[in-house]
Amino acid sequence: MGHFGDYQNEIYQKGLQGIEPSLPVDFKTLEQRATAALSPSVLSYVQGGCGDENTQRRNVDAFGHWGIVPRMLVDARVRDLSVDVFGKRYASPLMMAPIGVIGICAQDGHGDLATARAAGIAGVPMIASTLMNDPLEDVAKALGDGDAFFQLYTPKDRDLATSFVRRAEAAGYRGIVVTLDTWVTGWRPRDLNTSNFPQLRGAALANYFSDPVFRAKLAAPPEDDPAAAIDLWANIFGQTVTWDDLAWLRKLTRLPLIVKGIQHPDDAKRAIDVGVDAIYCSNHGGRQANGGIASIDLLPDVVAASRKTPVWFDSGIRSGSDVVKALAMGASVVAVGRPYAYGLALGGSEGVVHVLRSIQAEADLLMAVDGLPTLELLRAAGVRPVQP
């Protein structure tokens, strides 16, 4: 039986033939390479955070404040990182977080399709954003045998929200992930300093422009009058999702409903009472609000409040060790964002698969060396605070 850590053996064996990896396996070098490859406007949007980006940095740095507790004299030759997500078993707890401009991170502008193909190849579910460069139906077809969840930016118009959900259901998405913290864009100096907002230039709006409810509100089709379509999008995009809206969304679909952006345990409890199927602990990677607490530091309280309800996690994941720490603190699945965006920019679908395999390999080998061959044993060992 193979393990994710065997990926390093593939790399070393190819090295004996004089073949080095075309892409780096560490985030720092990956980011350096992607910085040179991406256009300044796309790079700014992908890398940028809110305000002085302190929360964004804190998300990453906070992982260094927690340490995994190893257990020795354990036979860890066979490891099991598999997880159950709404009745389906996946080989690892890794997911791809939604990235609204992943489409334009690809050289051909079809990054959503490339990410979907990578999801199918790697067996890592994709959380596809409402903001896509290709319609959600085309992205679903590109998955092959892979899976995706549909992330909903709830529009102000309930008929349009209903249309998005129905389309996702029909296309085979496995759940609806409702983002709570992006009804308005946070203050992002990198983009403001260059007046850079891709959606206002027509990027990532394919789901709107292809939607019958949205198109019916226009005097002319988006392809004939894109300016009017973009203006409508700007006016219809952001609904402040309240508890009443969440209750309505719960009744709207039988698909699993996941709420993304939960940071407070009381919000987790109330959302579970409304009937959501998973809590998604995230602060949007520090892109939406500055001055906050690192998500990983808030995760334990959210997990405790959620009890048996699964807790998904993202924000600051850069490596396999970050994934393992989040799992040790109770996360059911862990989503990665920027690293796979960089892999896409540098190598298309193959670049994404390489990044995912590298993260999985590091996580697997870390658990092997630390004598923690299962997620149950990992969580039992837990983590301890480390003196900064």
C-alpha positions as CSV (number, residue, x, y, z in Angstrom):
1,M,0.0,0.0,0.0
2,G,1.4,3.4,-1.0
3,H,1.6,6.5,1.1
4,F,1.6,10.2,0.3
5,G,5.1,10.4,1.6
6,D,6.3,8.2,-1.3
7,Y,6.2,11.3,-3.4
8,Q,9.7,12.1,-2.1
9,N,10.9,8.7,-3.3
10,E,9.7,9.6,-6.8
11,I,11.6,12.9,-6.7
12,Y,14.8,11.2,-5.5
13,Q,14.6,8.4,-8.0
14,K,14.2,10.9,-10.9
15,G,17.2,12.7,-9.5
16,L,19.3,9.6,-10.1
17,Q,18.4,10.1,-13.8
18,G,19.4,13.7,-13.7
19,I,15.8,15.0,-13.5
20,E,15.1,17.7,-10.9
21,P,11.5,18.8,-10.0
22,S,10.3,21.5,-12.4
23,L,8.6,23.2,-9.5
24,P,9.8,23.7,-5.9
25,V,8.3,21.7,-3.0
26,D,8.5,24.5,-0.4
27,F,6.2,27.6,-0.3
28,K,8.9,30.2,0.0
29,T,10.6,29.2,-3.3
30,L,7.2,28.6,-4.9
31,E,6.1,32.1,-4.1
32,Q,9.3,33.6,-5.4
33,R,8.9,31.8,-8.7
34,A,5.2,32.8,-9.0
35,T,6.0,36.4,-8.2
36,A,8.1,36.5,-11.3
37,A,5.6,34.7,-13.5
38,L,2.3,36.5,-12.6
39,S,1.4,39.9,-13.9
40,P,1.6,42.7,-11.3
41,S,-2.2,43.2,-11.2
42,V,-3.0,39.5,-10.6
43,L,-0.1,39.1,-8.2
44,S,-1.3,42.1,-6.2
45,Y,-4.8,40.7,-5.9
46,V,-3.7,37.2,-5.0
47,Q,-1.0,38.2,-2.5
48,G,-2.6,41.2,-1.0
49,G,-4.4,41.4,2.4
50,C,-6.4,43.9,4.3
51,G,-5.0,47.1,5.8
52,D,-1.3,46.7,6.7
53,E,-1.7,42.9,6.3
54,N,-1.0,42.2,9.9
55,T,-3.8,39.7,10.2
56,Q,-2.6,38.0,7.1
57,R,0.9,37.7,8.4
58,R,-0.4,36.6,11.8
59,N,-2.4,33.7,10.2
60,V,0.9,32.3,8.9
61,D,3.1,33.1,11.9
62,A,0.7,31.7,14.5
63,F,1.4,28.1,13.3
64,G,4.9,28.6,14.7
65,H,3.4,29.2,18.2
66,W,2.0,25.6,18.3
67,G,4.1,22.4,18.5
68,I,3.1,18.8,17.7
69,V,3.7,16.3,20.5
70,P,5.5,13.1,19.1
71,R,4.9,9.6,20.4
72,M,7.7,7.1,20.1
73,L,7.8,3.3,20.0
74,V,4.8,3.3,17.7
75,D,4.6,1.2,14.5
76,A,3.8,4.0,12.0
77,R,4.7,2.0,8.8
78,V,1.1,2.1,7.8
79,R,-0.7,5.4,8.0
80,D,-4.3,6.4,7.4
81,L,-5.0,10.1,6.7
82,S,-8.5,9.4,5.2
83,V,-11.5,11.3,6.2
84,D,-15.3,11.0,5.7
85,V,-17.0,14.1,4.3
86,F,-20.7,13.8,4.1
87,G,-20.7,10.1,3.5
88,K,-17.8,9.9,1.1
89,R,-14.3,8.8,2.0
90,Y,-11.3,10.8,0.8
91,A,-7.7,9.6,1.0
92,S,-6.6,12.8,2.8
93,P,-8.2,15.7,4.7
94,L,-6.9,18.3,2.2
95,M,-9.2,20.5,0.1
96,M,-8.6,23.5,-2.2
97,A,-10.1,26.7,-0.8
98,P,-12.2,28.9,-3.1
99,I,-10.1,31.6,-4.9
100,G,-12.3,34.0,-6.8
101,V,-9.6,34.9,-9.3
102,I,-8.1,31.5,-9.8
103,G,-9.3,31.7,-13.4
104,I,-6.9,34.5,-14.3
105,C,-4.0,32.9,-12.4
106,A,-3.6,30.5,-15.4
107,Q,-1.8,31.7,-18.4
108,D,-4.8,31.0,-20.7
109,G,-7.4,32.5,-18.3
110,H,-9.1,29.2,-17.6
111,G,-7.7,28.5,-14.2
112,D,-11.0,27.2,-12.9
113,L,-11.0,24.4,-15.4
114,A,-7.3,23.6,-14.7
115,T,-8.0,23.5,-11.0
116,A,-11.0,21.2,-11.5
117,R,-8.8,18.9,-13.6
118,A,-6.2,18.9,-10.8
119,A,-8.9,18.0,-8.3
120,G,-9.8,15.0,-10.3
121,I,-6.2,13.8,-10.8
122,A,-5.2,14.4,-7.1
123,G,-8.4,13.3,-5.5
124,V,-8.5,16.5,-3.6
125,P,-11.9,18.3,-3.6
126,M,-12.2,21.8,-5.0
127,I,-14.3,24.5,-3.4
128,A,-15.3,26.4,-6.5
129,S,-16.0,30.1,-6.1
130,T,-19.0,31.9,-7.4
131,L,-16.5,34.2,-9.1
132,M,-15.3,32.0,-12.0
133,N,-13.9,32.7,-15.4
134,D,-15.8,29.7,-16.8
135,P,-19.4,28.7,-15.9
136,L,-19.9,26.3,-13.0
137,E,-21.3,23.7,-15.3
138,D,-18.1,23.6,-17.4
139,V,-16.0,23.5,-14.3
140,A,-18.0,20.5,-13.0
141,K,-17.4,18.6,-16.2
142,A,-13.7,19.3,-16.0
143,L,-13.5,17.4,-12.6
144,G,-13.6,14.0,-14.2
145,D,-13.9,11.7,-11.3
146,G,-13.1,14.5,-8.8
147,D,-15.5,16.4,-6.5
148,A,-16.3,20.0,-5.9
149,F,-18.3,22.1,-3.5
150,F,-19.8,25.3,-4.6
151,Q,-18.9,28.5,-2.7
152,L,-21.8,31.0,-2.7
153,Y,-21.3,34.7,-2.5
154,T,-25.0,35.4,-1.7
155,P,-26.3,38.0,-4.0
156,K,-28.9,40.6,-3.0
157,D,-31.4,39.1,-5.3
158,R,-32.9,35.9,-3.8
159,D,-34.0,34.7,-7.3
160,L,-30.4,34.8,-8.5
161,A,-29.2,33.1,-5.3
162,T,-31.7,30.4,-5.9
163,S,-30.6,30.0,-9.5
164,F,-26.9,29.6,-8.5
165,V,-27.8,26.9,-5.9
166,R,-30.1,25.1,-8.4
167,R,-27.3,25.1,-11.1
168,A,-24.8,23.8,-8.5
169,E,-27.2,21.0,-7.6
170,A,-27.9,20.1,-11.2
171,A,-24.1,20.1,-12.0
172,G,-23.3,17.6,-9.2
173,Y,-21.6,19.8,-6.6
174,R,-21.5,18.1,-3.3
175,G,-22.4,21.0,-1.0
176,I,-22.9,24.7,-0.7
177,V,-20.3,26.8,1.1
178,V,-21.8,30.1,2.1
179,T,-19.2,32.8,2.6
180,L,-20.3,35.2,5.4
181,D,-17.5,37.9,5.4
182,T,-17.5,39.2,1.9
183,W,-20.7,41.2,1.2
184,V,-18.4,44.2,0.9
185,T,-14.7,44.2,-0.1
186,G,-12.2,44.9,2.7
187,W,-9.7,47.8,2.5
188,R,-6.9,46.4,0.4
189,P,-4.1,49.0,-0.1
190,R,-2.1,47.0,-2.7
191,D,-5.1,47.0,-5.1
192,L,-6.3,50.5,-4.2
193,N,-3.0,52.0,-4.9
194,T,-3.2,50.8,-8.5
195,S,-7.1,51.0,-8.9
196,N,-7.0,47.3,-9.4
197,F,-10.3,45.4,-9.1
198,P,-10.4,42.5,-11.6
199,Q,-14.2,42.0,-11.4
200,L,-14.9,45.5,-12.4
201,R,-12.9,44.8,-15.6
202,G,-15.1,41.7,-16.3
203,A,-12.9,39.0,-14.8
204,A,-14.4,36.0,-12.9
205,L,-18.0,36.9,-13.8
206,A,-18.9,33.9,-16.0
207,N,-21.4,32.5,-13.5
208,Y,-23.3,35.8,-13.6
209,F,-23.1,36.4,-17.3
210,S,-24.3,32.8,-18.0
211,D,-27.2,32.9,-15.5
212,P,-30.7,33.2,-16.9
213,V,-32.0,35.2,-13.9
214,F,-29.1,37.7,-14.2
215,R,-29.4,37.9,-18.0
216,A,-33.1,38.6,-17.7
217,K,-32.3,41.8,-15.8
218,L,-30.3,43.2,-18.6
219,A,-31.5,45.2,-21.6
220,A,-28.8,43.5,-23.8
221,P,-26.8,40.3,-23.3
222,P,-23.5,40.7,-21.4
223,E,-21.6,39.8,-24.6
224,D,-23.2,42.8,-26.4
225,D,-23.0,45.3,-23.5
226,P,-20.4,44.1,-20.9
227,A,-20.3,47.5,-19.2
228,A,-24.0,47.3,-18.3
229,A,-23.5,43.7,-17.1
230,I,-20.6,44.6,-14.9
231,D,-22.5,47.5,-13.5
232,L,-25.4,45.2,-12.6
233,W,-23.0,42.8,-11.0
234,A,-21.5,45.5,-8.8
235,N,-25.0,46.5,-7.6
236,I,-26.3,42.9,-7.0
237,F,-23.2,41.2,-5.6
238,G,-23.1,41.6,-1.8
239,Q,-25.9,40.5,0.5
240,T,-25.3,40.9,4.2
241,V,-26.2,37.3,5.3
242,T,-28.2,37.4,8.5
243,W,-29.6,34.6,10.6
244,D,-32.8,34.9,8.7
245,D,-31.0,34.6,5.4
246,L,-29.1,31.6,6.7
247,A,-32.4,29.9,7.7
248,W,-33.8,30.6,4.2
249,L,-30.6,29.1,2.6
250,R,-31.0,26.0,4.7
251,K,-34.5,25.5,3.4
252,L,-33.4,26.2,-0.2
253,T,-31.3,23.1,-0.7
254,R,-30.9,19.5,0.5
255,L,-27.2,19.6,-0.2
256,P,-24.9,19.9,2.8
257,L,-24.7,23.5,3.9
258,I,-21.4,24.8,5.2
259,V,-20.9,28.4,6.6
260,K,-17.5,29.9,5.9
261,G,-16.1,32.7,8.1
262,I,-17.1,31.5,11.6
263,Q,-14.6,32.6,14.3
264,H,-16.7,32.8,17.5
265,P,-17.9,29.7,19.3
266,D,-21.4,31.2,19.9
267,D,-21.8,31.8,16.1
268,A,-20.9,28.2,15.5
269,K,-23.5,27.0,18.1
270,R,-26.2,29.1,16.6
271,A,-25.4,28.1,13.0
272,I,-25.6,24.5,14.0
273,D,-29.0,25.2,15.6
274,V,-30.1,26.6,12.2
275,G,-29.2,23.3,10.6
276,V,-25.9,23.8,8.9
277,D,-23.9,20.6,8.2
278,A,-20.4,22.0,8.8
279,I,-18.7,25.0,10.3
280,Y,-15.9,26.6,8.3
281,C,-13.4,28.4,10.6
282,S,-11.7,31.0,8.4
283,N,-10.9,34.7,8.3
284,H,-10.5,34.7,4.5
285,G,-6.8,34.5,4.9
286,G,-6.7,38.0,6.3
287,R,-8.0,39.5,3.0
288,Q,-11.2,40.9,4.3
289,A,-10.6,42.3,7.8
290,N,-7.4,43.5,9.5
291,G,-6.7,43.6,13.2
292,G,-8.1,40.1,13.9
293,I,-6.8,37.0,15.6
294,A,-5.1,34.2,13.7
295,S,-7.7,31.6,12.7
296,I,-5.6,28.8,14.0
297,D,-5.7,30.3,17.5
298,L,-9.5,30.5,17.4
299,L,-9.9,27.0,16.0
300,P,-9.9,25.0,19.3
301,D,-12.8,27.0,20.8
302,V,-14.8,26.7,17.6
303,V,-14.2,22.9,17.5
304,A,-15.3,22.6,21.2
305,A,-18.5,24.6,20.5
306,S,-19.3,22.6,17.4
307,R,-19.1,19.2,19.2
308,K,-20.0,16.5,16.7
309,T,-20.5,18.9,13.8
310,P,-17.5,18.9,11.4
311,V,-15.2,22.0,11.4
312,W,-13.4,22.9,8.2
313,F,-10.4,25.2,8.4
314,D,-8.3,27.6,6.2
315,S,-6.2,30.7,6.6
316,G,-2.5,30.7,6.6
317,I,-1.9,27.1,5.4
318,R,1.4,26.9,3.7
319,S,2.8,23.4,4.4
320,G,2.0,19.9,5.4
321,S,3.0,20.7,9.0
322,D,0.4,23.5,9.1
323,V,-2.2,20.9,7.9
324,V,-1.2,18.5,10.6
325,K,-1.4,21.1,13.3
326,A,-4.9,22.2,12.3
327,L,-6.0,18.5,12.2
328,A,-4.5,18.0,15.7
329,M,-6.5,20.9,17.0
330,G,-9.7,19.3,15.7
331,A,-10.3,20.4,12.2
332,S,-12.1,17.8,10.1
333,V,-10.6,19.0,6.8
334,V,-8.1,21.6,5.9
335,A,-8.2,23.9,2.8
336,V,-5.1,25.4,1.1
337,G,-5.3,28.5,-1.0
338,R,-2.3,30.6,-2.2
339,P,0.1,27.6,-2.6
340,Y,-2.0,26.0,-5.3
341,A,-2.7,29.3,-7.0
342,Y,1.1,29.7,-7.4
343,G,1.4,26.1,-8.6
344,L,-1.3,26.8,-11.2
345,A,0.4,30.0,-12.4
346,L,3.7,28.1,-12.9
347,G,2.5,24.8,-14.2
348,G,-1.2,24.6,-14.9
349,S,-3.1,21.5,-13.6
350,E,0.2,19.7,-13.2
351,G,1.5,22.5,-11.0
352,V,-1.5,22.3,-8.8
353,V,-1.2,18.5,-8.5
354,H,2.5,18.9,-7.6
355,V,1.7,21.4,-4.8
356,L,-1.1,19.2,-3.4
357,R,1.1,16.1,-3.5
358,S,4.0,18.0,-1.8
359,I,1.7,19.2,1.1
360,Q,0.2,15.7,1.5
361,A,3.7,14.1,1.5
362,E,5.0,16.4,4.1
363,A,2.0,15.8,6.3
364,D,2.2,12.1,5.9
365,L,5.9,11.9,6.7
366,L,5.5,14.2,9.7
367,M,2.9,11.9,11.2
368,A,5.1,8.9,10.4
369,V,8.2,10.3,12.1
370,D,6.2,11.5,15.1
371,G,4.6,8.1,15.7
372,L,1.1,9.3,14.8
373,P,-0.2,7.0,12.1
374,T,-3.9,8.0,12.3
375,L,-5.8,11.2,12.8
376,E,-7.3,9.8,16.0
377,L,-3.8,9.3,17.5
378,L,-2.8,12.7,16.2
379,R,-5.7,14.4,17.9
380,A,-5.1,12.5,21.1
381,A,-1.5,13.7,21.2
382,G,-2.6,17.2,20.4
383,V,-0.4,20.3,20.2
384,R,1.2,22.5,22.9
385,P,1.9,26.2,22.9
386,V,5.5,27.1,22.0
387,Q,7.3,30.1,23.4
388,P,7.7,32.6,20.6
